[in-house]
Amino acid sequence: MNERDRHLGMDRDITRRDFIQLGGAGLVGARLAAAGLGAGALGGCGPDAAEDGGGVPPASEPYSDALGSDWYGPGGVGDYAASHGNTPDLVRTAHRLRDARHEATLRDATETSELYDAVIVGGGLAGLSAAHHFRRLRPGGRCLVLDNHPVFGGEAKRNEFEVGGVRIMGPQGSNDFGVPPVTGEPDDYFTALGIPREFHYAPYDGDLRIPLENFGFMHWVQDRFSVGHFFPDGGGRWVHDLWDDTSRAPWSEPVRDGFARWRTARLSDHVPEDAAGAPDDPPRWLDRMTLKEYYEGTLGLPPEVTAYVNRILASIIGLGCDAVSAWWGYYFSLPGFGIPNRYDGVTLHSFPGGNAGIARYFVKNLIPDAIAGERELGDIIEGAIDFAALDRDGQTVRIRLASTAIDVRHAGPRSESERVRVTYVNDGQAHTVEARGVVMASGGWMNRHVLADLPDTHRAAYESFHHAPILVVNVALTNWRFLERLGVAACMYEGDFGFSCNIRRPMYAGSYRPAFGPDRPTVLTFYTTFDGFPGTAAEQGSAARMELLSTPFADYERRVREQMVALFGDAGFDTRNDIAGIVLNRWGHAYVAPGPGFFFGQNGQPAPPDVIREPFGRIAIGHSELRGHQNWTGAAGEGRRALEGLINRV
């Protein structure tokens, strides 16, 4: 190890020996446990991947069959320690599926003789919602949820740490939520699941305005919190409340003027002649172009404005302005359109581990014994998962983990078949079950390979689905005194790793009441985007996944530490002593990046998601990507729609 790495603390155990542990085994034990997970599939693909429209699938990338514990890294403590982001086995199995290397596995599949009214492929929030509505509509039926991870929830999982006897949590991916009104309708999940509508957070007696979640501070509610913008030029400069006075930013006058015009431009001043008589809401003509074309072409803004927006946009929808339809800038209330901020008056919350809390509420309602305790917030958050209870015979809903669907097809002609055969892999062995109906609550990057009799119309529509990754890094801190010295709780910055990070005030949940203050442990979370690659959306997504999936844990750890030194070193941050743990959550297909025409269609053709939503035979597809913007409410809505479209057949 070189002197620079020692200075960064790369030689430190960062209390992994007694903090990031599995059964007292320490770092080595955690890495070995992570490497020994059961078979699954998610994963990413190389730059020529057929799943993003690249023609003939290549052989699996050399690294994908060699991923191990040094790539995966430690996972923290608790029930989620062995499942953080895409696991090595998930990546390997996904590539084998994409490369059509499962023929022998299919031939050797064991017939289980199990018959279900419905099989739901995918145990994320879309799949859990579908199971919830199955039980509502068929209380005496039989439903099986197949999930390819060691823990349910999809990207709605959490990382847990224990630092100095304090248990702290951060989200692996899916994060914030707003409190919906009481309606009593089938999609009133807060009422149906027993989720409270009022929350209490740890008190803090300092001057910082600290976010409750990990997204709003990036733009939409930035004025509510202590957000600092860091500019590295000239030795580094922090600017607080940037938009109150942009003269403090190291921008040229034309760039400063561009940002001013970005914040005051109005859509109504730029409506094209052929759309002048169209309804104002929604302005469908925006779906003809990218957001970059709208900003730099229609509004004439400098590229520095687009570059600033790129990462904010990528953090919520996958890629930057050159790959995403301009309509989404309007939808997300970004500047340049002169419309009200859709988040004014909205408080965004986050459970201690992000939307893992919502997934746990679904599971507790589906299978009460699966999570210890009662159906109240404290037990939902803190209760241990009883993995054996998830898949017991006799339950209306069963959840089978580490079970990756590799082949789904009708048992006969699609228009006549009364059953669907589902083959999945668990612990290296293939098994086949049958169902009267199947909901594919999994993403298109898998569906196009798993669905053996997918109609040509659906297959063609999937060519418009281009996926992008994200890396979520949770850094456990022994203290955050350096942030208080800087006067920031959330950071936006130009740097070599990521573009934003923040701490949160922890939500109280039962006995989960961690003390909170600058000398107490907390979690600093980075949502790291991959928006700087050239080419088409497909090429950008594939190149980004290549970087995400071929970078060893140690390389990312080094970059995280270096970035934190650059940001916080002058405020007393000590990378050797202030970091208690680092967990990486790599999501190879975190988002679908909706380009022009995704939402409203082009050239007289229907929008691709509308084609995918059409059931075929006894199979329906329902996943959050069909909304373009992937969030928990969209996932739940698509899962419900797909299930209800089949319910009369099951």
C-alpha positions in Angstrom: 0.0 0.0 0.0 1.4 3.4 -1.0 1.8 6.4 1.3 -1.2 8.2 -0.3 -3.5 5.3 0.5 -2.2 5.1 4.1 -2.9 8.8 4.4 -6.5 8.2 3.2 -7.0 5.5 5.8 -7.2 2.6 3.3 -5.1 0.5 5.7 -7.6 1.0 8.5 -10.1 -1.6 9.5 -12.6 1.3 9.8 -13.9 -0.8 12.7 -14.9 -3.5 10.2 -13.4 -5.9 12.6 -16.0 -5.2 15.3 -18.6 -3.2 13.3 -19.1 -4.4 9.8 -19.4 -8.0 10.8 -21.4 -11.1 10.2 -21.5 -13.4 13.2 -18.3 -11.9 14.6 -16.4 -13.0 11.5 -15.2 -9.5 10.7 -14.4 -8.1 7.2 -13.1 -11.4 5.8 -16.2 -13.2 7.0 -18.5 -10.5 5.6 -16.8 -10.7 2.2 -16.9 -14.5 2.1 -20.6 -14.5 3.1 -21.3 -11.9 0.4 -19.6 -14.1 -2.2 -21.6 -17.2 -1.3 -25.1 -15.9 -2.2 -27.6 -18.0 -4.1 -28.2 -17.6 -7.8 -30.1 -14.6 -9.0 -30.3 -12.0 -11.8 -30.1 -8.3 -12.2 -26.8 -7.1 -13.3 -25.5 -5.0 -16.2 -24.2 -5.4 -19.6 -21.2 -4.4 -21.7 -21.2 -1.7 -24.4 -22.6 -3.9 -27.1 -25.4 -5.5 -25.1 -28.3 -6.7 -27.1 -30.8 -5.7 -24.3 -30.3 -2.0 -25.2 -30.7 -2.5 -28.9 -27.2 -3.7 -29.8 -27.9 -6.6 -32.1 -26.1 -9.9 -31.5 -25.4 -10.5 -27.8 -21.7 -10.7 -27.0 -20.1 -13.3 -24.8 -20.3 -12.4 -21.2 -17.7 -9.8 -20.3 -14.5 -11.2 -18.8 -15.0 -9.5 -15.5 -18.6 -10.7 -15.0 -17.7 -14.3 -14.3 -14.9 -13.3 -12.0 -16.7 -10.9 -9.6 -16.0 -11.8 -6.0 -15.9 -10.4 -2.5 -13.2 -7.9 -3.4 -15.7 -6.4 -5.9 -18.7 -6.6 -3.7 -17.3 -5.4 -0.4 -18.8 -5.5 3.1 -22.5 -5.0 3.6 -22.9 -3.7 7.2 -24.9 -5.6 9.8 -28.4 -7.0 10.1 -30.7 -8.8 7.7 -29.6 -6.8 4.6 -25.9 -7.3 5.1 -25.7 -10.0 2.4 -27.8 -8.1 -0.1 -26.6 -4.6 -1.1 -27.1 -3.6 -4.7 -26.4 -6.1 -7.4 -24.6 -9.1 -6.0 -21.9 -10.9 -7.9 -24.1 -13.9 -8.6 -26.9 -11.7 -9.9 -24.5 -10.1 -12.4 -23.2 -13.5 -13.5 -26.6 -15.1 -13.9 -28.0 -12.1 -15.8 -25.2 -12.2 -18.3 -25.7 -15.9 -18.8 -29.3 -15.3 -19.4 -28.6 -12.5 -21.9 -26.1 -14.7 -23.7 -28.5 -17.6 -23.9 -26.3 -19.9 -21.8 -29.1 -21.5 -19.7 -30.0 -24.3 -22.1 -28.5 -27.0 -20.0 -30.1 -25.5 -16.9 -33.5 -25.5 -18.5 -33.1 -29.1 -19.6 -32.3 -30.2 -16.1 -35.2 -28.3 -14.5 -37.1 -30.1 -11.8 -40.9 -30.2 -12.1 -42.3 -29.2 -8.7 -45.9 -30.0 -9.5 -46.8 -26.7 -7.9 -49.8 -24.9 -9.4 -50.6 -21.3 -8.4 -53.4 -19.0 -9.3 -50.8 -16.3 -9.9 -47.0 -16.2 -10.0 -45.5 -12.8 -9.6 -41.9 -12.4 -10.9 -40.2 -9.7 -8.9 -40.4 -8.9 -5.2 -39.8 -5.2 -5.4 -42.5 -2.7 -4.7 -44.4 -3.5 -8.0 -44.4 -7.2 -7.2 -45.4 -6.7 -3.5 -48.2 -4.4 -4.6 -49.4 -7.0 -7.1 -49.4 -9.6 -4.3 -51.3 -7.2 -2.0 -54.1 -6.7 -4.6 -54.2 -10.5 -5.4 -54.9 -11.1 -1.7 -57.5 -8.4 -1.8 -59.3 -9.8 -4.8 -58.6 -13.5 -4.3 -58.4 -14.0 -0.6 -58.6 -17.8 -0.9 -56.2 -18.1 -3.8 -52.6 -19.2 -4.1 -49.9 -16.7 -5.1 -46.1 -17.1 -5.4 -43.7 -14.2 -5.6 -40.3 -15.1 -7.0 -37.5 -12.6 -6.1 -34.0 -12.9 -7.4 -32.4 -11.2 -4.3 -31.6 -12.6 -0.9 -34.0 -10.0 0.6 -37.3 -8.7 -0.8 -37.8 -5.1 -1.8 -35.9 -4.6 -5.0 -34.0 -1.3 -4.7 -36.1 -0.5 -1.5 -33.5 -2.0 0.8 -31.3 -0.5 3.5 -27.8 -0.6 4.8 -27.3 -0.9 8.6 -24.3 0.0 10.6 -23.4 -0.1 14.3 -21.0 2.6 15.4 -20.0 3.0 19.0 -23.1 1.1 20.1 -25.4 3.3 18.0 -27.4 1.6 15.2 -27.8 3.8 12.1 -29.3 3.2 8.7 -29.2 4.5 5.1 -31.1 3.7 1.9 -29.7 1.4 -0.7 -31.7 3.1 -3.4 -35.5 3.9 -3.3 -35.8 6.7 -0.7 -38.3 9.4 -0.2 -42.1 9.7 0.1 -44.8 12.3 0.6 -47.8 11.6 2.8 -50.9 11.0 0.6 -54.4 11.9 1.6 -56.9 9.4 3.0 -59.1 8.1 0.2 -60.1 4.6 1.2 -59.5 3.6 -2.4 -57.6 0.4 -3.3 -54.4 2.4 -3.9 -54.6 4.1 -0.4 -51.7 2.0 0.8 -51.0 4.1 3.9 -54.5 3.2 5.2 -54.6 -0.4 4.0 -51.1 -1.2 5.3 -51.3 0.8 8.5 -48.5 3.3 7.6 -48.7 6.3 9.9 -49.1 9.8 8.4 -47.3 11.7 11.2 -43.6 11.2 12.0 -41.2 12.3 14.6 -37.5 13.0 14.0 -34.5 13.3 16.3 -34.2 16.7 17.8 -31.2 18.9 16.9 -30.3 22.1 18.8 -27.8 23.5 16.3 -28.2 26.0 13.5 -28.1 23.7 10.5 -31.3 23.0 8.6 -30.9 19.3 8.0 -32.8 17.3 5.3 -35.1 14.5 6.2 -34.4 12.6 2.9 -31.8 12.4 0.1 -33.3 14.1 -3.0 -35.2 17.3 -2.4 -32.2 19.4 -1.4 -30.6 18.9 -4.9 -33.0 21.4 -6.3 -36.7 21.4 -5.4 -36.7 22.4 -1.8 -33.1 23.5 -1.6 -34.0 26.8 0.2 -35.4 24.8 3.2 -32.0 23.3 4.1 -28.4 24.2 4.8 -27.0 23.4 1.3 -23.5 24.3 0.3 -22.2 24.4 -3.3 -18.5 23.6 -3.5 -16.4 24.9 -6.4 -12.8 23.4 -6.5 -11.3 26.2 -8.5 -8.7 28.4 -6.7 -8.2 26.0 -3.9 -11.9 25.3 -3.2 -14.8 27.6 -2.4 -18.0 27.0 -0.5 -21.1 29.0 -1.4 -24.1 29.0 0.8 -27.6 29.8 -0.5 -26.2 30.0 -4.0 -29.3 31.2 -5.8 -29.7 34.2 -3.5 -26.5 35.7 -5.0 -24.8 33.9 -7.9 -22.0 36.5 -8.0 -20.2 34.4 -5.4 -19.9 31.5 -7.8 -16.8 31.4 -10.0 -18.8 31.8 -13.2 -18.1 34.1 -16.1 -20.7 36.8 -16.8 -22.2 34.9 -19.7 -22.6 31.8 -17.6 -24.1 33.7 -14.7 -26.5 35.4 -17.2 -27.4 31.9 -18.6 -28.3 30.6 -15.1 -30.5 33.7 -14.5 -32.3 33.1 -17.8 -32.7 29.4 -16.9 -34.5 30.4 -13.7 -36.8 32.9 -15.3 -37.6 31.5 -18.8 -41.2 30.7 -19.5 -42.5 27.8 -21.7 -45.4 30.0 -23.0 -42.9 32.2 -24.8 -41.5 29.4 -26.9 -44.4 27.3 -28.1 -43.8 26.3 -31.8 -46.4 27.4 -34.4 -47.6 23.8 -35.0 -48.4 23.4 -31.3 -49.9 26.9 -30.6 -53.5 25.7 -30.6 -52.8 22.6 -28.6 -53.9 22.3 -24.9 -51.3 23.8 -22.6 -51.2 20.8 -20.2 -49.4 18.6 -21.0 -47.3 20.3 -23.7 -46.8 17.2 -25.8 -44.5 19.0 -28.2 -41.7 18.9 -25.6 -41.6 15.1 -26.1 -40.2 15.6 -29.6 -36.8 16.8 -28.4 -34.3 16.2 -25.7 -33.9 18.6 -22.7 -30.5 19.6 -24.0 -32.1 20.7 -27.3 -34.8 22.7 -25.4 -32.3 24.4 -23.1 -29.5 25.1 -25.6 -31.6 25.4 -28.8 -35.0 26.7 -27.9 -33.8 28.9 -24.9 -30.3 29.5 -26.1 -28.7 28.7 -22.7 -25.0 28.1 -22.4 -23.8 24.4 -22.1 -22.7 25.1 -18.5 -26.4 25.2 -17.5 -27.1 21.9 -19.2 -24.0 20.4 -17.4 -25.4 21.6 -14.1 -28.8 20.0 -14.7 -27.3 16.7 -16.1 -26.6 15.2 -12.8 -29.7 16.3 -11.0 -31.7 14.9 -13.9 -29.7 11.6 -13.9 -30.2 11.2 -10.2 -33.9 10.9 -10.7 -34.3 9.5 -14.2 -31.0 7.9 -15.2 -29.2 10.0 -17.8 -28.5 13.6 -18.6 -30.2 16.2 -20.7 -28.9 14.9 -24.1 -30.6 11.5 -23.6 -33.9 12.5 -21.8 -37.0 14.0 -23.4 -37.6 17.7 -22.6 -41.0 16.8 -21.4 -39.5 15.4 -18.2 -37.8 18.7 -17.4 -41.4 20.2 -17.5 -42.8 17.2 -15.5 -40.1 17.6 -12.7 -40.7 21.4 -12.5 -37.1 22.2 -13.4 -36.4 25.8 -14.3 -36.8 26.9 -17.9 -40.5 26.3 -18.1 -42.0 29.0 -15.8 -44.3 26.6 -14.0 -45.0 26.2 -10.2 -42.8 23.9 -8.3 -44.8 20.7 -7.8 -43.1 20.2 -4.4 -44.1 23.6 -2.9 -45.8 22.8 0.4 -44.9 19.2 0.3 -42.8 17.6 3.0 -40.6 14.7 1.8 -39.9 12.0 4.4 -37.7 9.0 4.6 -37.9 6.0 6.8 -34.6 5.2 8.6 -33.6 2.9 5.7 -35.4 4.6 2.9 -38.4 2.9 1.3 -37.4 -0.4 2.7 -39.9 0.6 5.3 -42.7 0.6 2.8 -41.6 -2.8 1.4 -41.6 -4.1 5.0 -45.1 -2.9 5.6 -46.3 -4.7 2.4 -44.6 -8.0 3.6 -45.9 -7.6 7.2 -49.5 -7.4 5.8 -49.0 -10.2 3.3 -47.3 -12.6 5.8 -47.7 -11.3 9.4 -45.1 -13.8 10.8 -42.4 -12.7 8.3 -41.4 -9.6 10.4 -41.3 -9.9 14.2 -43.6 -7.8 16.3 -46.8 -5.9 15.6 -48.0 -3.8 12.7 -46.7 -0.5 14.1 -43.8 1.6 12.9 -41.2 0.6 15.5 -41.7 -3.2 14.9 -41.9 -2.7 11.1 -38.5 -1.0 11.1 -36.8 -3.0 13.8 -38.4 -6.4 13.6 -36.1 -9.2 12.4 -37.1 -11.0 9.2 -38.2 -14.6 9.6 -37.0 -15.9 6.3 -38.5 -19.3 6.8 -42.0 -17.7 7.2 -41.9 -16.2 3.8 -42.4 -19.4 1.9 -44.6 -21.7 3.9 -47.2 -23.9 2.3 -50.8 -23.0 3.0 -50.3 -19.2 2.8 -52.3 -17.1 0.3 -49.0 -15.4 -0.6 -45.6 -17.1 -0.6 -42.3 -15.2 -1.2 -39.5 -17.3 -2.5 -36.1 -15.5 -2.3 -32.9 -16.0 -4.3 -35.1 -17.4 -7.1 -34.4 -16.0 -10.5 -36.9 -16.6 -13.3 -35.0 -17.6 -16.5 -37.9 -18.8 -18.7 -41.6 -17.9 -18.7 -43.9 -19.3 -21.4 -47.4 -20.4 -22.0 -48.0 -24.1 -21.8 -49.4 -24.2 -25.4 -50.6 -21.7 -27.9 -50.8 -18.2 -26.3 -54.4 -17.6 -27.3 -55.6 -21.0 -26.0 -53.3 -21.9 -23.1 -54.8 -22.0 -19.6 -51.5 -22.2 -17.8 -48.1 -20.5 -17.8 -44.9 -22.4 -17.0 -42.3 -20.5 -15.0 -38.8 -21.9 -14.6 -36.5 -20.3 -12.0 -33.1 -21.0 -10.6 -32.5 -21.3 -6.8 -29.1 -22.3 -5.4 -27.9 -23.4 -8.9 -30.8 -25.7 -9.6 -33.7 -25.0 -11.9 -37.3 -25.6 -10.9 -40.6 -25.2 -12.8 -43.9 -24.2 -11.4 -47.2 -23.5 -13.2 -49.7 -20.7 -12.9 -53.0 -19.6 -14.3 -51.6 -16.1 -14.7 -48.2 -14.4 -14.4 -47.4 -10.8 -13.5 -43.9 -9.8 -14.7 -43.1 -7.2 -12.0 -39.5 -7.2 -13.2 -37.7 -4.8 -15.5 -37.6 -4.8 -19.3 -33.9 -5.6 -19.3 -34.8 -9.0 -18.0 -38.3 -9.5 -19.4 -37.1 -9.4 -23.0 -34.9 -12.4 -22.3 -37.1 -14.3 -19.9 -40.4 -14.2 -21.8 -40.1 -16.9 -24.4 -43.3 -16.0 -26.2 -43.2 -12.3 -25.9 -45.2 -10.8 -28.9 -43.2 -9.0 -31.6 -45.1 -5.8 -30.8 -43.8 -5.9 -27.2 -40.3 -6.9 -28.3 -40.2 -3.9 -30.7 -41.5 -1.5 -28.0 -38.7 -2.7 -25.6 -36.1 -1.3 -28.1 -37.1 2.2 -26.8 -36.2 1.2 -23.2 -32.7 2.3 -22.4 -31.5 1.7 -18.8 -28.9 3.6 -16.7 -27.2 2.7 -13.5 -26.6 4.4 -10.2 -24.2 3.9 -7.4 -25.5 4.6 -3.9 -22.7 4.9 -1.3 -23.5 5.0 2.4 -20.6 6.2 4.6 -20.9 5.6 8.3 -19.3 8.5 10.2 -18.2 8.5 13.8 -19.1 12.2 13.9 -20.1 15.1 11.6 -18.5 18.0 13.4 -16.7 19.0 10.2 -20.1 19.6 8.5 -21.3 21.8 11.3 -18.0 23.8 11.0 -18.7 24.3 7.3 -22.4 25.2 7.9 -23.7 22.6 5.5 -25.8 19.5 5.9 -26.1 18.8 2.2 -23.5 19.3 -0.5 -23.6 20.0 -4.2 -20.2 20.0 -5.8 -17.9 19.7 -8.8 -15.5 16.8 -8.2 -14.0 13.5 -9.3 -16.6 11.3 -7.6 -20.3 12.0 -7.6 -21.9 15.4 -7.3 -24.0 15.5 -4.1 -24.1 14.0 -0.6 -26.0 14.7 2.6 -26.8 13.6 6.1 -30.4 13.3 7.4 -32.2 13.8 10.7 -33.1 10.2 11.7 -36.8 9.4 11.9 -37.8 7.9 15.3 -39.5 4.4 15.1 -40.4 2.7 18.3 -37.2 2.1 20.3 -35.1 3.2 17.3 -34.2 6.6 18.6 -30.5 7.2 17.8 -29.1 10.3 19.5 -28.3 12.9 16.9 -25.7 15.7 17.0 -22.4 16.7 15.4 -20.4 14.4 17.8 -22.6 11.4 17.2 -22.5 8.8 14.4 -24.6 9.3 11.3 -24.7 8.2 7.7 -23.5 10.4 4.8 -25.1 9.2 1.5 -23.9 9.8 -2.0 -26.2 9.2 -5.0 -23.6 8.8 -7.8 -24.7 9.2 -11.4 -23.1 8.1 -14.7 -24.1 10.8 -17.1 -20.8 11.8 -18.7 -20.5 9.2 -21.4 -20.8 10.1 -25.1 -23.1 8.5 -27.7 -26.8 7.4 -27.8 -28.8 6.6 -24.7 -28.1 2.9 -25.2 -24.4 3.5 -25.6 -24.2 5.8 -22.6 -26.1 3.3 -20.4 -24.0 0.4 -21.5 -20.7 2.2 -21.0 -21.8 3.4 -17.6 -22.7 -0.1 -16.5 -19.3 -1.3 -17.7 -17.6 1.2 -15.3 -20.0 0.4 -12.5 -19.5 -3.4 -12.8 -15.8 -3.5 -13.5 -14.6 -1.2 -10.8 -13.2 -3.0 -7.6 -14.6 -2.0 -4.2 -11.1 -0.6 -3.2 -11.0 1.7 -6.2 -14.4 3.2 -5.3 -13.5 3.4 -1.6 -10.3 5.4 -2.5 -12.3 7.8 -4.7 -14.9 8.3 -1.9 -12.2 9.1 0.6 -10.4 11.4 -1.8 -13.6 13.3 -2.6 -14.4 13.7 1.1 -10.9 15.1 1.8 -11.3 17.6 -1.1 -14.7 18.7 0.3 -14.2 18.6 4.0 -10.4 18.4 4.7 -10.1 22.1 5.5 -12.9 21.8 8.1 -11.1 19.1 10.1 -12.4 16.0 8.5 -10.0 13.1 9.3 -10.5 10.3 6.8 -8.6 7.8 9.0 -10.7 8.3 12.1 -14.0 9.9 11.0 -15.1 7.1 8.7 -16.5 4.0 10.4 -17.7 2.0 7.4 -18.5 2.2 3.6 -21.1 0.2 1.8 -21.5 0.3 -2.0 -24.9 -0.4 -3.6 -24.5 -0.9 -7.3 -27.7 -0.9 -9.4 -26.9 -1.7 -13.0 -30.4 -0.8 -14.3 -31.6 1.6 -11.7 -33.6 3.7 -14.2 -35.1 3.7 -17.6 -34.0 6.9 -19.3 -37.0 8.1 -21.3 -36.0 9.7 -24.5 -38.1 11.7 -27.0 -41.4 9.9 -27.7 -41.3 7.6 -24.7 -44.3 9.2 -23.0 -46.5 10.2 -26.0 -45.1 8.2 -28.9 -43.7 9.4 -32.2 -44.7 9.3 -35.9 -48.2 8.3 -35.1 -47.1 5.2 -33.1 -48.3 4.5 -29.6 -46.0 5.3 -26.7 -43.8 2.2 -26.0 -45.0 1.8 -22.3 -48.6 1.6 -23.6 -47.7 -1.3 -25.8 -45.9 -3.1 -23.0 -48.9 -2.7 -20.7 -51.1 -4.8 -23.0 -51.5 -8.3 -21.5 -50.8 -11.2 -23.8 -52.4 -14.5 -23.1 -52.1 -15.0 -19.4 -49.1 -12.8 -18.8 -49.1 -9.1 -17.9 -46.2 -6.8 -17.3 -46.1 -4.2 -14.5 -43.0 -2.4 -13.4 -42.2 1.2 -12.4 -40.1 1.8 -15.6 -43.4 2.0 -17.5 -44.0 5.3 -15.8 -40.7 6.7 -17.1 -40.1 8.1 -13.6 -39.4 5.2 -11.2 -40.7 5.7 -7.7 -42.6 3.7 -5.2 -46.1 5.0 -6.1 -45.5 4.3 -9.8 -44.2 0.8 -9.0 -47.2 0.0 -6.8 -49.6 1.4 -9.4 -48.1 -0.7 -12.3 -48.1 -3.8 -10.2 -51.8 -3.3 -9.3 -52.7 -2.6 -13.0 -51.0 -5.7 -14.2 -52.6 -8.0 -11.6 -56.1 -6.5 -12.1 -55.7 -7.1 -15.9 -55.4 -10.8 -15.2 -57.6 -11.4 -12.2 -60.6 -12.6 -14.2 -58.4 -15.3 -15.8 -56.9 -16.6 -12.5 
